[in-house]
Amino acid sequence: MQIVEETKEITSFEDLRKLRLADEGYIVITDTTRPALVHKLNARCINTDSFNLKVTINQGKQGRYYWVDSVATAARKYGAKRCKTCKPEVHLVLSDTFDS
């Protein structure tokens, strides 16, 4: 069984804005000084000033922002831990949900 994971680096404020308007998925913030964290897409802890500093001004040298399709993808791809402030959910779908 192959696991399908979707992820995309967010390289501009406009990309961040469009993703937040779509309101699907999660944001992973990587950092050179601490572990990666996964956040709810529209959480208050996703700060536009911090985004501009990390992505625009510092050009990703001290970390990056990524959109991911799930908390599981964030953990597998980036080793991200759940943010203790916004507490992104882990959605579990039981296998019998798909039984006819």
DSSP file (Angstrom, degrees, kcal/mol; ACC not computed):
  #  RESIDUE AA STRUCTURE BP1 BP2  ACC     N-H-->O    O-->H-N    N-H-->O    O-->H-N    TCO  KAPPA ALPHA  PHI   PSI    X-CA   Y-CA   Z-CA
    1    1 A M              0   0    0      0, 0.0     2,-0.4     0, 0.0     0, 0.0   0.000 360.0 360.0 360.0 127.3    0.0    0.0    0.0
    2    2 A Q        -     0   0    0      2,-0.0     2,-0.5     0, 0.0     0, 0.0  -0.794 360.0-136.9 -95.8 133.9    1.4    3.4   -1.0
    3    3 A I        -     0   0    0     -2,-0.4     2,-0.6     2,-0.0     0, 0.0  -0.794  13.1-146.8 -91.7 126.2    0.7    6.4    1.2
    4    4 A V        -     0   0    0     -2,-0.5     2,-0.4     2,-0.0    69,-0.1  -0.833  20.5-179.2 -95.1 121.9   -0.2    9.5   -0.7
    5    5 A E        -     0   0    0     -2,-0.6     2,-0.5    68,-0.1    -2,-0.0  -0.974  12.4-156.5-123.2 134.0    1.1   12.7    1.0
    6    6 A E        +     0   0    0     -2,-0.4    63,-1.9     2,-0.0     2,-0.3  -0.932  23.6 154.2-112.0 133.3    0.5   16.2   -0.3
    7    7 A T  E     -A   68   0A   0     -2,-0.5     2,-0.3    61,-0.2    61,-0.2  -0.988  15.2-175.8-152.4 150.9    2.8   19.0    0.7
    8    8 A K  E     -A   67   0A   0     59,-2.3    59,-3.2    -2,-0.3     2,-0.2  -0.973  27.5-121.3-150.9 132.2    3.8   22.3   -0.8
    9    9 A E  E     -A   66   0A   0     -2,-0.3     2,-0.7    57,-0.2    57,-0.3  -0.550  24.2-136.6 -71.6 138.2    6.3   25.0    0.3
   10   10 A I        +     0   0    0     55,-2.7    55,-0.5    -2,-0.2    -1,-0.1  -0.873  31.6 167.7 -98.5 112.1    4.7   28.4    0.8
   11   11 A T        +     0   0    0     -2,-0.7     2,-0.3     1,-0.1    -1,-0.1   0.458  55.3  37.5-109.5  -2.9    7.0   30.9   -0.8
   12   12 A S  S  > S-     0   0    0      1,-0.1     4,-2.0    44,-0.0     5,-0.1  -0.985  74.1-119.0-146.9 158.1    4.9   34.1   -0.8
   13   13 A F  H  > S+     0   0    0     -2,-0.3     4,-2.6     1,-0.2     5,-0.2   0.864 116.1  57.3 -61.6 -36.1    2.4   35.9    1.3
   14   14 A E  H  > S+     0   0    0      2,-0.2     4,-2.4     1,-0.2    -1,-0.2   0.894 105.1  50.3 -63.0 -41.2   -0.1   35.6   -1.6
   15   15 A D  H  > S+     0   0    0      2,-0.2     4,-2.3     1,-0.2    -1,-0.2   0.928 111.3  49.0 -60.7 -45.1    0.3   31.8   -1.5
   16   16 A L  H  X S+     0   0    0     -4,-2.0     4,-2.3     1,-0.2    -2,-0.2   0.918 110.8  50.4 -60.6 -44.6   -0.3   31.8    2.3
   17   17 A R  H  X S+     0   0    0     -4,-2.6     4,-2.1     1,-0.2    -1,-0.2   0.916 111.0  47.9 -61.1 -45.4   -3.4   34.0    1.8
   18   18 A K  H  X S+     0   0    0     -4,-2.4     4,-1.9     1,-0.2    -1,-0.2   0.900 112.0  49.5 -64.4 -41.5   -4.9   31.7   -0.8
   19   19 A L  H  X>S+     0   0    0     -4,-2.3     4,-1.4     1,-0.2     5,-0.7   0.906 110.8  49.6 -64.7 -41.0   -4.3   28.6    1.3
   20   20 A R  H  <5S+     0   0    0     -4,-2.3    -1,-0.2     1,-0.2    -2,-0.2   0.871 109.5  51.7 -67.2 -35.6   -5.9   30.2    4.3
   21   21 A L  H  <5S+     0   0    0     -4,-2.1    -1,-0.2     1,-0.2    -2,-0.2   0.873 107.1  52.9 -66.9 -36.5   -8.9   31.3    2.3
   22   22 A A  H  <5S-     0   0    0     -4,-1.9    -1,-0.2    -5,-0.2    -2,-0.2   0.810  93.8-156.5 -67.6 -29.7   -9.3   27.7    1.0
   23   23 A D  T  <5 +     0   0    0     -4,-1.4     2,-0.4     1,-0.2    -3,-0.1   0.851  46.2 122.3  55.9  43.0   -9.3   26.6    4.7
   24   24 A E      < +     0   0    0     -5,-0.7     2,-0.2    17,-0.1    -1,-0.2  -1.000  57.8   4.6-133.3 133.6   -8.1   23.0    4.0
   25   25 A G  S    S-     0   0    0     -2,-0.4    16,-0.8    44,-0.2     2,-0.3  -0.556  78.6 -79.9  98.9-162.1   -5.0   21.3    5.4
   26   26 A Y  E     -CB  40  68A   0     42,-2.4    42,-2.3    -2,-0.2     2,-0.4  -0.885  26.4-120.6-141.0 164.7   -2.4   22.5    7.9
   27   27 A I  E     -CB  39  67A   0     12,-2.1    12,-3.2    -2,-0.3     2,-0.5  -0.950  17.8-161.2-113.6 132.3    0.7   24.6    8.1
   28   28 A V  E     -CB  38  66A   0     38,-3.0    38,-2.5    -2,-0.4     2,-0.6  -0.953   4.2-162.2-108.8 130.6    4.1   23.3    9.1
   29   29 A I  E     -CB  37  65A   0      8,-2.5     8,-1.9    -2,-0.5     2,-0.3  -0.960   6.3-162.9-113.1 119.2    6.8   25.7   10.3
   30   30 A T        -     0   0    0     34,-3.0     2,-0.3    -2,-0.6    34,-0.1  -0.685   8.9-175.3 -96.4 155.9   10.3   24.5   10.2
   31   31 A D        -     0   0    0      3,-0.6    32,-0.3    -2,-0.3     3,-0.1  -0.993  32.3-135.3-150.3 147.9   13.1   26.3   12.1
   32   32 A T  S    S+     0   0    0     30,-1.9    31,-0.1    -2,-0.3    -1,-0.1   0.658 106.3  43.5 -79.4 -14.9   16.8   25.9   12.5
   33   33 A T  S    S+     0   0    0     29,-0.3    -1,-0.2     1,-0.1    30,-0.1   0.544 119.5  23.4-109.5  -8.5   16.7   26.3   16.3
   34   34 A R  S    S-     0   0    0     -3,-0.1    -3,-0.6     3,-0.0    -1,-0.1  -0.966  90.8 -76.5-150.9 165.7   13.7   24.2   17.3
   35   35 A P        -     0   0    0      0, 0.0    45,-0.1     0, 0.0    44,-0.1  -0.216  56.6 -93.8 -64.1 154.9   11.6   21.2   16.1
   36   36 A A        -     0   0    0     42,-0.4    45,-2.3    43,-0.1     2,-0.4  -0.371  41.1-153.6 -65.3 145.7    9.1   21.7   13.3
   37   37 A L  E     -Cd  29  81A   0     -8,-1.9    -8,-2.5    43,-0.3     2,-0.4  -0.965   6.8-143.1-125.2 142.4    5.5   22.4   14.4
   38   38 A V  E     -Cd  28  82A   0     43,-2.6    45,-2.1    -2,-0.4     2,-0.3  -0.887  24.6-174.3-104.0 136.0    2.2   21.7   12.7
   39   39 A H  E     -C   27   0A   0    -12,-3.2   -12,-2.1    -2,-0.4     2,-0.1  -0.863  34.1 -94.8-126.1 156.0   -0.6   24.3   13.1
   40   40 A K  E >   -C   26   0A   0     -2,-0.3     3,-1.6   -14,-0.2   -14,-0.2  -0.465  46.0-114.8 -62.0 146.3   -4.2   24.7   12.1
   41   41 A L  T 3  S+     0   0    0    -16,-0.8    -1,-0.1     1,-0.3   -15,-0.1   0.862 111.2  30.8 -57.4 -41.6   -4.3   26.6    8.9
   42   42 A N  T 3  S+     0   0    0    -19,-0.1    -1,-0.3   -22,-0.0     2,-0.1   0.001  87.5 141.3-109.6  29.0   -6.1   29.6   10.3
   43   43 A A    X   -     0   0    0     -3,-1.6     3,-1.7     1,-0.1    43,-0.0  -0.353  60.6-123.7 -69.8 150.0   -4.7   29.5   13.8
   44   44 A R  T 3  S+     0   0    0      1,-0.3    -1,-0.1    41,-0.1    42,-0.0   0.743 108.4  69.8 -64.5 -22.3   -3.8   32.8   15.5
   45   45 A C  T 3  S+     0   0    0      1,-0.1     2,-1.0    -5,-0.1    -1,-0.3   0.530  76.5  88.2 -78.0  -2.7   -0.3   31.4   16.0
   46   46 A I  S <  S-     0   0    0     -3,-1.7     2,-0.5    -6,-0.1    -1,-0.1  -0.836  70.8-169.8 -91.1 100.3    0.3   31.7   12.3
   47   47 A N     >  -     0   0    0     -2,-1.0     4,-2.3     1,-0.1     5,-0.1  -0.802  25.9-148.7-102.1 127.5    1.6   35.3   12.3
   48   48 A T  H  > S+     0   0    0     -2,-0.5     4,-2.7     1,-0.2     5,-0.2   0.838 100.0  54.9 -65.3 -32.4    2.0   37.2    9.0
   49   49 A D  H  > S+     0   0    0      2,-0.2     4,-2.2     1,-0.2    -1,-0.2   0.925 110.0  46.0 -64.8 -43.3    4.9   39.2   10.5
   50   50 A S  H  > S+     0   0    0      2,-0.2     4,-2.7     1,-0.2     5,-0.3   0.893 112.4  51.6 -65.0 -39.6    6.8   36.0   11.4
   51   51 A F  H  X>S+     0   0    0     -4,-2.3     4,-3.3     2,-0.2     5,-0.7   0.952 110.7  47.4 -60.7 -50.2    6.0   34.6    8.0
   52   52 A N  I  X>S+     0   0    0     -4,-2.7     5,-2.7     1,-0.2     4,-0.9   0.890 113.8  48.0 -60.7 -40.0    7.4   37.7    6.2
   53   53 A L  I  <>S+     0   0    0     -4,-2.2     5,-2.4     3,-0.2    -1,-0.2   0.954 119.6  37.1 -64.0 -49.7   10.5   37.7    8.4
   54   54 A K  I  <5S+     0   0    0     -4,-2.7     6,-2.5     3,-0.2     8,-0.3   0.913 131.0  26.0 -71.2 -44.0   11.2   34.0    7.9
   55   55 A V  I  <5S+     0   0    0     -4,-3.3    -3,-0.2    -5,-0.3    -2,-0.1   0.912 131.3  27.6 -91.2 -46.8   10.2   33.6    4.3
   56   56 A T  I  <<S+     0   0    0     -4,-0.9    -3,-0.2    -5,-0.7    -4,-0.1   0.960 128.3  31.4 -85.4 -56.0   10.6   37.0    2.6
   57   57 A I  I   <S+     0   0    0     -5,-2.7    -3,-0.2     1,-0.2    -4,-0.2   0.947 131.2  32.6 -72.0 -49.2   13.3   38.8    4.5
   58   58 A N  S > <S-     0   0    0     -5,-2.4     3,-2.0    -6,-0.3    -1,-0.2   0.455  98.4-135.1 -89.6  -0.2   15.5   35.9    5.6
   59   59 A Q  T 3   -     0   0    0      1,-0.3    -4,-0.2    -6,-0.2    -3,-0.1   0.808  63.9 -60.6  52.2  37.3   14.7   33.9    2.4
   60   60 A G  T >  S+     0   0    0     -6,-2.5     3,-0.9    -7,-0.2    -1,-0.3   0.577 100.2 130.8  74.8   9.4   14.1   30.7    4.3
   61   61 A K  T <  S+     0   0    0     -3,-2.0    -2,-0.1    -7,-0.3     3,-0.1   0.790  81.1  34.0 -67.5 -27.1   17.6   30.5    5.7
   62   62 A Q  T 3  S-     0   0    0      1,-0.4   -30,-1.9    -8,-0.3   -29,-0.3   0.239 134.4 -41.2-112.2  12.7   16.3   29.9    9.3
   63   63 A G    <   -     0   0    0     -3,-0.9    -1,-0.4   -32,-0.3     2,-0.3  -0.764  54.6-125.0 146.0 170.4   13.2   27.9    8.4
   64   64 A R        -     0   0    0     -2,-0.2   -34,-3.0   -34,-0.1     2,-0.4  -0.896  13.7-122.0-141.9 166.9   10.3   27.5    6.0
   65   65 A Y  E     - B   0  29A   0    -55,-0.5   -55,-2.7    -2,-0.3     2,-0.4  -0.938  29.0-176.7-113.6 137.6    6.5   27.3    5.9
   66   66 A Y  E     -AB   9  28A   0    -38,-2.5   -38,-3.0    -2,-0.4     2,-0.4  -0.986  22.2-138.0-133.3 143.6    4.8   24.3    4.2
   67   67 A W  E     -AB   8  27A   0    -59,-3.2   -59,-2.3    -2,-0.4     2,-0.3  -0.844  28.5-176.3 -91.7 137.8    1.2   23.4    3.5
   68   68 A V  E     -AB   7  26A   0    -42,-2.3   -42,-2.4    -2,-0.4   -61,-0.2  -0.951  31.8-132.6-132.5 155.7    0.4   19.8    4.3
   69   69 A D  S    S+     0   0    0    -63,-1.9     2,-0.3    -2,-0.3   -44,-0.2   0.699  84.6   6.7 -79.9 -19.6   -2.8   17.7    3.8
   70   70 A S     >  -     0   0    0    -64,-0.3     4,-1.8     1,-0.1    -1,-0.1  -0.984  68.1-110.9-157.5 163.7   -2.8   16.2    7.2
   71   71 A V  H  > S+     0   0    0     -2,-0.3     4,-2.1    18,-0.3     5,-0.2   0.862 118.9  57.1 -64.6 -36.1   -1.2   16.1   10.6
   72   72 A A  H  > S+     0   0    0      2,-0.2     4,-2.6     1,-0.2     5,-0.2   0.906 105.2  49.3 -63.1 -42.6    0.2   12.6    9.7
   73   73 A T  H  > S+     0   0    0      1,-0.2     4,-3.1     2,-0.2     5,-0.5   0.911 109.1  53.5 -61.8 -42.1    1.9   14.0    6.6
   74   74 A A  H  X S+     0   0    0     -4,-1.8     6,-1.9     1,-0.2     4,-1.7   0.902 111.8  45.0 -59.0 -42.2    3.4   16.7    8.8
   75   75 A A  H  X S+     0   0    0     -4,-2.1     4,-1.2     4,-0.3    -2,-0.2   0.922 118.1  42.3 -69.2 -44.5    4.8   14.1   11.2
   76   76 A R  H  < S+     0   0    0     -4,-2.6    -2,-0.2     2,-0.2    -3,-0.2   0.937 122.8  35.3 -69.2 -47.1    6.2   11.8    8.5
   77   77 A K  H  < S+     0   0    0     -4,-3.1    -3,-0.2    -5,-0.2    -2,-0.2   0.870 136.8  15.4 -77.5 -37.7    7.7   14.4    6.1
   78   78 A Y  H  < S-     0   0    0     -4,-1.7   -42,-0.4    -5,-0.5    -3,-0.2   0.412  92.3-119.3-121.2  -0.6    9.0   17.0    8.6
   79   79 A G     <  +     0   0    0     -4,-1.2    -4,-0.3    -5,-0.3    -3,-0.1   0.789  54.4 176.0  64.0  26.0    9.0   15.3   12.0
   80   80 A A        -     0   0    0     -6,-1.9     2,-0.3    -7,-0.1   -43,-0.3  -0.368  22.2-149.2 -73.0 140.7    6.5   18.0   13.1
   81   81 A K  E     -d   37   0A   0    -45,-2.3   -43,-2.6    -3,-0.1     2,-0.2  -0.722  32.3 -93.1 -99.5 155.4    4.9   18.0   16.5
   82   82 A R  E     -d   38   0A   0     -2,-0.3     2,-0.2   -45,-0.2   -43,-0.2  -0.478  42.7-109.3 -69.8 137.5    1.5   19.4   17.2
   83   83 A C     >  -     0   0    0    -45,-2.1     4,-1.4    -2,-0.2    -1,-0.1  -0.471  18.4-146.7 -64.7 133.1    1.4   23.0   18.3
   84   84 A K  T  4 S+     0   0    0     -2,-0.2    -1,-0.1     2,-0.2    -2,-0.0   0.609  94.2  52.3 -79.8 -10.9    0.4   23.2   21.9
   85   85 A T  T  4 S+     0   0    0      1,-0.0    -1,-0.1   -40,-0.0   -41,-0.1   0.923 123.1  21.5 -87.7 -53.8   -1.5   26.5   21.3
   86   86 A C  T  4 S-     0   0    0    -43,-0.0    -2,-0.2   -46,-0.0   -47,-0.1   0.655  88.5-152.2 -93.3 -15.9   -3.8   25.7   18.4
   87   87 A K     <  -     0   0    0     -4,-1.4    -3,-0.1     1,-0.1   -48,-0.1   0.919  11.8-142.2  47.9  68.3   -3.8   21.9   18.9
   88   88 A P        -     0   0    0      0, 0.0    -1,-0.1     0, 0.0   -50,-0.1  -0.311  21.5-113.5 -61.0 142.4   -4.5   20.6   15.4
   89   89 A E        -     0   0    0      1,-0.0     2,-0.6    -7,-0.0   -18,-0.3  -0.311  10.7-137.8 -76.1 156.0   -6.7   17.6   15.3
   90   90 A V        -     0   0    0    -19,-0.1     2,-0.6   -20,-0.1    -1,-0.0  -0.974  21.9-149.8-110.5 114.6   -5.8   14.1   14.2
   91   91 A H        -     0   0    0     -2,-0.6     2,-0.5     2,-0.0   -20,-0.0  -0.759  11.5-166.9 -90.6 123.0   -8.7   12.8   12.1
   92   92 A L        -     0   0    0     -2,-0.6     2,-0.6     2,-0.0    -2,-0.0  -0.940   4.6-167.3-112.0 124.0   -9.1    9.0   12.3
   93   93 A V        -     0   0    0     -2,-0.5     2,-0.1     2,-0.0    -2,-0.0  -0.950  21.1-133.1-111.1 119.0  -11.3    7.3    9.8
   94   94 A L    >   -     0   0    0     -2,-0.6     3,-1.8     1,-0.1     4,-0.3  -0.404  14.6-124.8 -70.9 145.7  -12.2    3.7   10.8
   95   95 A S  G >  S+     0   0    0      1,-0.3     3,-1.6     2,-0.2     4,-0.2   0.818 107.9  64.6 -62.9 -31.1  -11.8    1.1    8.0
   96   96 A D  G >  S+     0   0    0      1,-0.3     3,-0.8     2,-0.2    -1,-0.3   0.613  82.5  80.0 -70.1  -8.3  -15.4   -0.1    8.4
   97   97 A T  G <  S+     0   0    0     -3,-1.8    -1,-0.3     1,-0.2    -2,-0.2   0.815  95.6  46.0 -61.7 -29.8  -16.5    3.4    7.3
   98   98 A F  G <  S+     0   0    0     -3,-1.6    -1,-0.2    -4,-0.3     2,-0.2   0.462  87.6 110.1 -96.2  -2.2  -15.8    2.2    3.7
   99   99 A D    <         0   0    0     -3,-0.8    -3,-0.0    -4,-0.2     0, 0.0  -0.509 360.0 360.0 -74.8 141.1  -17.5   -1.2    4.0
  100  100 A S              0   0    0     -2,-0.2    -1,-0.1     0, 0.0    -3,-0.0   0.452 360.0 360.0 -87.2 360.0  -20.8   -1.6    2.1
